[in-house]
Amino acid sequence: MVYERTGKMPTALATRPTIPPHLIEYWNGFVALDRTRPLSYGGPAGIRYSEILAYSQLQGFSLEDMDEFASIINLLDSRYMELQAEHGKT
């Protein structure tokens, strides 16, 4: 919106990372699963494995693909939780 009004690209938008096409399916899954994240007294909790499996089944993944998808989502989620913990310390 800012870019459309001013013609100036905000720095955050200009320097945002791009997701390689072969990883978009994982990123979209992570974004969808993030909405299922439970909250605890300390803030967001990790995405439940049961939610990852349910999402995989709805997407029609094979068992092998489910395993790979779950591993990648767990890696993304671990990093997300690390960043949340760092943010909470500041």
Secondary structure, 3 states (H helix, E strand, C coil): CHHHHHCCCCHHHHCCCCCCHHHHHHHHHHHHHHCCCCEECCEECCCCHHHHHHHHHHCCCCHHHHHHHHHHHHHHHHHHHHHHHHHHHC
